[in-house]
Amino acid sequence: MIRASWIVVVACSTPVDHELPQPPVLVDTNPDPAIVEVSLVAEPATLELLPGTTTDVWAFRDAAGTGSIPGPLLEAKLGDRVIVHFENRLPVATTIHWHGLRVPNAADGTPSAQLAIEPGARFDYVFDAIDAGLYWYHPHVEADVQIERGLYAPIRIADTTAIDVAADRVLVLDDVKLDASGALSETTDRLDMMLGRQGNVLLVNGRVQPTLVAAGTRERWRIVNVANGRYFHLDLPGHRFTVIGWDGGLLPGPYEAETLLVAPGERYDVIVELAADTTLRNIYYDRGHDIPDPGPKDLMIVRAGPATEHAALPPGPAIAPIDTAGAPEVMLTLREIDDGVAMPSFTINDEAFPDTTPVLGEQDAVAVWNVVNDTEMDHPFHLHGMAFQIEDDRLGWKDTVNIPQKQTRRLRVRYGGAGRWMFHCHILEHAERGMMSELVVSPRL
């Protein structure tokens, strides 16, 4: 068993007066208003992550742009056909997984769905934007390495719901493990394997403690956690979060939260009413293995904008609960193996990927997945290709859910498109070391 009571938390850096940037947007080259056609490149780049130093990374860019962390935002509206011409200029093979989007299985970007794209090769991803909300894209080959090096970017699919805000922002949360020179750390130890790689530099949209200058009183923040293993437990002193959406889009109605826990892979859509200057902070969350409390860590300085009045929030979409009467039950038990000598490993139903027994289902069929966490730490559970509802929780759509230590979550799943779909822990070191399996969906008869 690994105990984390000896973790040393390194200060990110002294604050630097950088205004919060928004990710660049991929350029749509197709004149048809119902088609978004973009070109995307992955290649090595050198960027400033820690102020005053440069870091060699891997980054996404538009064909006519420069590499950035996070990579460029893919923006479309509900119903659009999306065409992504992807070129791999990395020294290794890669893919792109469209995290949370319901795409054809051939576009899912996993080893089950496509061959890896070799260095110098190209691949076209084609899918329809059938779900509004915030999603993200990243590799699904050696994901723990490639995402840590910088290959991640947001996706925003707009719908027709008008929400009156002064600004609509994307906040991409990450951490990186850097040495004093600014280089990505090459050290991966047993603690990294057990907890997920924990960076000593916290980033919001690729910046250390940036300043958000509010455009007015009310803002909409679409938040995604892309970190390998870090949980972001968000606190905005003097303010509350009004949660209006989850991974799969808007909720039927909002709810208030004093703090917001965002596990790796999760997204939250929130409204903030900025009454005064404040600071977005990451505060302690007990995710297991005796991780000590390092104290609050500042993520972003917030300068309140001018007072503005806004219309009331509109009602959210009607979401019908999935009827699970008579539905089969699927049992998935998460376990970790640590003998104190070898690197830890992780399993689902005592099997380590790729030597796993797939879950079988038919398109449009319904099942209840019981995800049992039999370990001493939390695990964020992600299902590809479809969304689910969490039993005994608010009614909404999720594709990534935190499974607390020694607890069980019951997920109502309606099986999506035919194909081989991955499900796994989204602590990337766990997924790459066994805590992953497949759902095989057969076509509807």
N, C-alpha and C positions, 0 to 999 in steps of 0.2 A: 504494500500500500504506500502511495506517495502522500506525504503530508506537506502542505505548502506554507507552513508557519515561518519559513526562513526566506521567503521571497523578498528580494530587494527591489523596491519601486524607484526607478530613476526618473528624476524630474524631466519634463519634456524639453523645456528651454525657458528663457525669460520671454515674456510676451513681446511680440513685434506688431507694430501697427499696420496689419494687412487687413483690408476690407474683405469680407467674405465674398469669394467669387461664385458664380454659377457655372456649372460645367458647360463647355462649348456644345453646340448643337450640330449633329450630323446634317450635312446639306442634302436636301431632297432635290435630285436632278430630274425627276419625272414631272412633266407639266400636267399630267392628269391629277386632279384634286383628290381622287380616290385611291391613288397609288403613292406610297412613300418608297423611293428607290435611292439607296445610299451606298457609298463605298467605304469600307472599313479596313484599316491596316493594323496589324499588331507587330511591333518591332522594338528593339532596344532603344532606350533614350536616356538622357541625363537631365535630371530635374532637381530643383531645390525643394526638399521636403523639410529639413531642419534649417531654419534661417541661418544664412551665412555659410552653408556648405552645399555641396551637390552630391547627388546619389545616382548611381547607375541602376536603372530600373528597366522593366518591360512595360510598354504603354500602348494603349489604343489611340488611333488618330483617324480623322477624316482623310480621305485620299489627298485632299489639297491642304490639309492642316498640319499641325505639329502634335507630337505626343503629349498627353496630359494625364494626370491622376487627380480625380477619377477621369476615365475616358469620356468621349463625347456622348451627350444625351441623345438617345434615339427617341424622337417625338413623332407621334401619330395620333389620329383621332379614331374613335370607335368605328369599326367597319372597314378601315383602310386595308388594302393589300400592301404588305411590307416585303420589300426585296432588298436583301443585304448582300452586296458583292464583297466577300471577305478575302483578304490576302494575308498569308502568313509570312512575315519577314523575320521571325524569331529563329534562333539556332536550334529549336526543338519543335516537335510536332505539337499541335494544339487543336482545340475545337472551341465553339461558342455554345454555351447553354443559356437559354432565355428564361431565367429563373422566374417562375410564377406564371408565365404566359402559357396558355393552352395552344400549342403548336402541333403540326403533324409530327408523328414520331420520327420521321426522317430528318426533321429540323431540330431535334432536341439536343444535339451536340454531345451525347454521351457515347462511351464505347459500345453500348448496346444498340445504339441507333445509327452510328456512322463510323467509318474509318477515320482515324485521326488525320488532320490536314498537315502534311509534311512541310518542312521549310521550303519556301519558294512556291508553294502550291496555292491554289485558289479554290473557293467553294462558295456557292450561292445558297443562302438561306431564304426561303420563301414561306410566308405564313400570313394569315389574316388576323387583324387586331380585333378580337372578339370580346375582350374584357378591358374595361377602363380601370385605371389605377396606376400605382407606382410599382415598377418591376426593376430587374437589373440583369445585366449579362456579364458572363465570365467564362473562363475555360472549365472543361470537365475532364482534363487530362492532367495528372499530377496537380490537382487544384490547390493543394496546400502550398506548393511552391509557386505556381504561376500567379495565383491571386495575391500572395504575399509580395511578389515582385511588382505588382501594380496593375494587373489586368482585370479591371472591373469598371463598370459604368452603369448609369441609371437609364431606365426606360419610363417614359410618361405617356400614357394613353388617355387622351382627353375624352370626356363624355359631354352630354348636353346640359348637365346640371350647373346652373349659374350660382356660384357662391361669392358673395360680395366681400372682397378682401382688398387691402392696399397692396399686397404682394403675395405671389404664389411661388414658394421657393422649394428647391430640392436640397436636402441635407444628407450627404453621404458620410457616414461615420466609419472610421477605420483606426487601426494602430499599426505601427511598424517598429521593428526591432533594429535600431541603428547603433553603430559604435560611435565613438567620439569624433571620427573623421566625417561622419555622415553616411558612411557606406552601410548597406544592408548587412546585418550580422550573418555570418556563415555558421554560427553555433546553433545546433539544435540538440537539446538535452532531453532527459527523461521527463522533466517537468513540462517542457513544451509538448511532448507527446501526450501526457496525461491531461493537461488543461487546455490544449490548443495553444499555438504560438502566441505569447503575450508580448506585445510591443511596448517599448518605453517611450514612444512618441505618439501622442493622440492627434488625429487629424479630423478636421471637418472640411469637406470638399478639397482635400489635399493640402490644407493649411494648418499651421499650429496656432491655436487661440486667435482665430481671425475675429474681426469686429463686424457685426451686422448692424448697419444703420437702418432702422426700420423706416418704411415708407409711410406708415400711418399707424393707427392704433391697433388694427386687426391684421394679422398675417396668417397665411396658410403654410405650414411646414410639412413637406412630405419627406419622411425620414426612413433611411435604409441603413442597416448594419451590415457591412461587407467584411468585417474582421474575421480572421481565421478562427479565433476562439474567444475573444473578449465580449462580455456582456456589457451593454451600455444601459446603466440605470440613470435616467435623465431627471434632473431637478432644475427648476427655473425659479429661484427664490422670489417670493412675493407674487407668484403667478401660478396658475393651474393650466393643465393641458385639456382642451376640449377635443376628445377623440372622435373623429367623424368617419374614419375608414381604417381598414386592416389590409392585409396582403392583397386580397382579391377585390378591393374597391370599397365604395361607400357603404356604411352601415345603415340600417333602417332609421336609426336615431342616434344622436351623439351621447357621450357620457363624459363625466369629468374625472380627471386623475391628478392627484397631487404630484406623483412621480410617474415615470414611464419606463418600463423595462423592455428593452429591445434586444432580443437574442440574435446571435449570428444568423443572417439570412432573412430576418423579419423586416416588415415595413409597417409604418404607422402614418396615418394622415391626420394631422391635428390643426386646430385653430388656437392661436395664442392672442390674447388681448393685452397688449404691452402698455401697462399703465405707468411704468417708470423704468429707468435703466436697471439692468440686471445682468446675470451671467448664467449661461447654460453650463451645468456641471454634470460630471459623472460621479455618482455617489456609490457607496458600498452596497453590494448585493451578495448574499451568501449562496454561492453556487456549488458549495461542497468542498471536500478535501481540506478543510480548515484554512481556506484562503484568508489571510489577515486583512483587516481594514486599513488601506493606505491613506484614508482621508479623502475628502472631495477633491476632484481634479477639474480645473476649469477647461472647458472645451471651446467656448465662444463668448465673447463680450457682446452684449446687446445694448444698443443705444435706442431708447424709445423715440418714436417718431412723433409728428404733430398729431394732436387729437383729431380724430375723424369719426363720423357716424356711419354705421353700416346697417344694411337691411338684416332682418332676422335670418337665421340659417334656414334654408329650405328643408323640407322633409327628405329623408333618404329613400332609397328604393325599397320596394316591398320584396322581402326574401322569404320564400316558403321553406319551412323546415323539411329536410329530407325524411321521407317516411321509411323507417327501418323495420316496420312490422314484418316478421318472418325472415329478415335479412340474416345471412350467415355471419358468424363472428370469426374474426381473424386475430390470432394472438401473436404479438411481436414483443419479445423480451430482450431488452438491451442489457448487455453485461460487459464488464471490463476485466482484463486478465493482467495481473501485475504480481510477479514473483519477487520483486525487489532487485532483480539482477538484469534480465533482458528488458528491452524496450516494451512498454505496455502494448497490449493489443485489445481489440474491441470486437464484439460479436452481436448479431441479431439471431435469436433462437439458437444460440451456441454455435453458429456458423459464421465464418469470416469470408467476405467477398473476395474472389469470385466464386468460391465453392459454397454456394448457398442454394436453398430450395426456393424457387420463385413462388410468390402468391399468384394464384390463377383467378381470372374473372372474365366476364363477358361485357362487352360495351353496353353502357347504360344500366347495368345491374347495380344494385346497392349492397353494401356490406358495412359492418361495424368493425373498425380496427381498434383493438385494445393494445395500446402501446405501453408496455410495462417497463419502467425504469428500475432495474434491480441493482443500480450502482449507487455510489456515494457522492455523485455529482449530477448536476442538471445536464440534459442533452437536448439541443434544438433538433426537431425531427422534420425533415423536408420530403414532400412527395412531388414527383415530377408529373407534368401533363394534365393535372386536374386539381381542383380545390376541394376542401372538405369543410364540414361544420364540426365544432367541438361540442360534444354533449355536455349539458349542465353549465353552459357558458352563454354569453350573448350570441344572438343570431347574426352570423356574418361568415364571410369566406376567408379561409386561411389555406396556405400551402406549406407554411413553416410554423411550428408550434413548439414552445418550450415544454419539455417533460421534466418536472422537478424530480430531484433525487428521491428514490424509494416511493414514487407515486405512479399512478396510471392515468392516462387520458384516453377517453373513448371518442373516436373520430367517426363521423358519419360520412361515408365516401360513396359518391356515384361515379362509377368507372367511366373514364373518358374514351378517347380515340384508341383504336386498335394499335398494338405494338408492345414493345418492351420498355417499361418505364422504371427508372431508378427510384428508390427511397433510401434515405440515409440520415445519419447525424450530420448537422451542418457545422459542427466543429471539424474543420477540414482534416486535421491530423487523425481524427477518429475514423472518418469516412475512408480515407486512403489506407487505413490500417485495419479494415475489416468491417466496420459498422455501416454496412451498405448491403442492399439486396435489390431484387427486381419484382415488379408487378407485370405479369404478362396478360394483356387484355386481348381476347379474341374478338373478331368481328361479330356483330349481332346477327343471329340466325333469322 
